[in-house]
Amino acid sequence: MDLIARAFAAQPPALLWGLGGVLGVLTLAVAITAVLPRLNPGKDYTNLSQRITSWWVMIALLAGALLLGWVAVLVLFVVISFIGLREFLSLAHIRPEDRLIVLLAYVCIPISYAFIAIDRYGMYLVFIPVYVFMFLPFAMTWIGQTRAFLATAATFHWGLVTCVYNLGFAAFLMRAPLTDHLPAGPAGLVFFLLVATEANDVMQYVWGKLLGRHKIIPKVSPNKTWEGFIGGWATTAALIWFLGPVFTPLSGLGLAVTAIFLPVAGFAGDVTMSAIKRDIGVKDSSALIPGHGGLLDRADSLIFTAPLYFHILIFFCLRDF
Amino acid sequence: MRWLRRAVIVAIARPIARVFTGADIVGREKLPLKGPAILVANHASHVDTVLLLTIYPSKALDRVRPAAAADYFLKGRLMSWFSRNILAIVPVARDRAGSGEDVLAPAREALAAGDIVLIFPEGTRGDGEEMSKLKSGVARLAAAFPEAPVTPIWLQGAGRVLPKGAHVPVPLNCTVLVGEAIRWGGDRAAFMEEMRVALEALKALAPPQRWA
């Protein structure tokens, strides 16, 4: 007990308050799902309660990793990238000859994350976008099947950049140098990225349900509306503006840029991944997370917000990176 | 040996199967938990058998026994030990079919003992795309045990994780789709057709986890 107490005492107070706040919101959501069936006896709320149960599991995993430190976060994101890439490659158009290339694509995951482990930002930046980009298509030439060669090479690259490179930025934030003033430590940076991204998802959904009238992008996501997008944007921007300084070193212009662009990036990630799913002909990327669908259904917005947030932080605050 | 089988399947095979296949399952509540019962599934890979054993509810696991070719699975001492004790196969001497010997006798005994017997009615592993012609042995078993439900199961994607002839498994998502059980109605041709239609219907619901 003493050990646990000391481990908690070593954490930045803002991070603990933040995690406590998330637990509070989740408990409130549980209370609402308990009351809703009484107010509306005819409706089925199974999906909603499944969703919230899954949130408990996801938040427990992420919070546990954030409290344990950068190694735990790195390991968790290696697993997330693997599951995401497996979902992507399972549904994408891959030829039967490409089994070996699928295996090589998985091998890129530990290598990419190894650059985070040894804290070599420059190598991380170029490994997948430059070197894997050249190497995987070259490996495809060994197999010799030229039918749909370009489309397949592009598919592998898309999967690796989204599921491994972009998501990896979230884990890389844990290596933020402490010489920069971080009000809630490196874990606070990751915590705030996750909270802002997921809050944006949830608020766009809630505003859309409450006021949604005018479809924003009907051919890709028929349930998305202008009202949901703008409502979610405004709510998330306000959240970032008021809570950002508690968890991040952002202020002034940097904070304003984050508040304006992070919700847009979340929306962009969501609908871009939706377009891919629609192309393939599925609604969910798998059935991994009860009530949510697959991992990519949950992480689609994070795929776009993680790199943006990372680079805004570097540009405005983390000069030593 | 029962504890060893449970330990191997739950503690070793289950996590490995999750890593390599994702092990998504649709209609898990339709799996029979009591024997005698027959499970019929399409067959594209050795992954099929392992996947089905690992997704099965633990409380019924002791009862689940895959029917498997004796000429392959009882070859060599190690393989034979593993097949009998861990997979708990019901051996089918497919090479002796038509010789007058009752090759389904072990399956009948298992059903009579209240086991859940998994049968791949294609008789062998296919290419994972189209189902080959279904063999009617399963109809003879259903006729002998008309009270046993016959539950159709479609296994999507396992043929990509480890196709016939491949030695290295590659992680790719698979989906197990369980349908409503069908029953023996008295006519062999009608039963076989009903089973084929049920499997094709599940296949149509499966996510496109297949090669381009």
Interface residues (C-beta under 8 A of the other chain):
Chain A: F82 I83 R86 E87 L89 S90 L91 H93 I94 R95 P96 R99 V102 L103 Y106 A148 T152 I280 G281 V282 S286 A287 L288
Chain B: G22 D24 I25 V26 G157 R160 P163 A166 V168 V170 P171 L172 N173 T175 P207 P208 Q209 W211 A212
